[in-house]
Amino acid sequence: MTIQQVIDRWLESKPAKSHLSPAVGIPSISTDGELLFSYDLEIGYTEEDGTKVVRTKRLRLFSRTTDRHIRTALYRGAKDEKEV
């Protein structure tokens, strides 16, 4: 699945994962429907009311790929942690 497809599934509260990253052997982005992960770093969560929130406060140093995952999730409709 593409990054956008995985994020869309997260927004729909459905599990999904991208292809395995050859460098680390895990999906570059995945979700169980509740949490969103970039590699094994949690970058998004679901609030009790179903709102999808992307973690932006505590994530200061991360890869270019993780940054792209975060920006794509925000673009596709998730809330920024700073605004919740």
Residue pairs with C-beta under 8 A, 6 or more apart in sequence:
1 9
1 16
1 17
1 18
1 19
2 18
3 18
3 28
3 29
3 68
3 69
3 72
4 72
4 76
5 16
6 16
6 17
6 18
6 29
6 30
6 31
7 29
7 31
7 36
7 69
7 72
7 73
7 76
7 78
8 76
9 15
9 16
9 31
9 33
10 16
10 31
10 33
10 36
10 44
10 52
10 73
10 78
11 52
11 76
11 77
11 78
12 33
13 33
13 34
13 46
13 50
14 31
14 33
15 31
15 32
15 33
16 30
16 31
17 27
17 29
17 30
17 31
18 27
18 28
18 29
18 30
19 27
19 28
20 26
20 27
21 27
21 28
21 39
24 39
26 39
26 40
27 37
27 39
28 38
28 39
28 65
28 69
29 36
29 37
29 38
29 39
29 69
30 36
30 37
31 37
31 44
33 46
34 45
34 46
35 42
35 44
35 45
35 46
36 42
36 43
36 44
36 45
36 52
36 54
36 69
36 73
36 78
37 43
38 62
38 63
38 65
38 66
38 69
38 70
39 63
39 65
39 66
41 59
41 62
41 66
42 55
43 54
43 55
43 59
43 66
43 69
43 70
43 73
44 52
44 53
44 54
44 55
44 73
44 78
45 52
45 53
45 55
46 52
46 53
47 53
47 84
51 79
51 84
52 73
52 77
52 78
52 79
53 78
53 79
53 80
53 81
53 84
54 70
54 73
54 74
54 78
54 79
54 80
54 81
55 70
55 81
56 70
56 80
56 81
56 82
57 81
57 82
59 66
59 70
62 70
74 80
